[in-house]
Amino acid sequence: MARESFSLKIPDGDDKERRVCDTCSFIDYVNPKIVAGSVVTRGDEILLCRRAIQPRMGFWTLPAGFMEEGETVEEAAMREALEEAEADIRIEALLAVYSIPRISQVQIMFKAQLAGGTVAAGPESLEVGFFKWTDIPWKELAFPSVYWALKHYDQIKDQTTFVPFGNPDGVDEMVR
């Protein structure tokens, strides 16, 4: 079986350089990755996971990760909560959509509640726990988007309907 080779070129009708198969002209589009996650609550506490993997191993994050093919963004958020914190969650609403062009990601965050049961560290977490707002380890958060999602959640935590958030004002250039 012949191995396909690709060259970088601008396909007809396009304006960006793409990987194009030298044999059949197939265009191998490379698109941003979608991250799905959630701010999971139990009463007035928020679920955080201490990362057991890079990047930012040892820092705290929300349960979130890359979508898999064949799943909805809601299914991805629920799967990530189960994988990282063994948490069975119920999604309530879309909280935010963050664009992070510097790392070619779109992060979709939901407002969710623990559906029942307990939580425990999954293979990608060193530990997990529920934190009261005043006990959140703010200086040990793994990513800016974790901070944004927590702050955005705090603005709407008692609301049943709200307009989902986007990148906070003034940070678009910071994340490029």
Helices and strands as residue ranges (DSSP letters): E 6-9, E 18-21, E 27-28, E 33-42, E 45-51, E 60-61, E 64-66, H 73-85, E 88-100, G 101-103, E 105-116, E 125-132, G 133-135, G 138-140, H 144-156
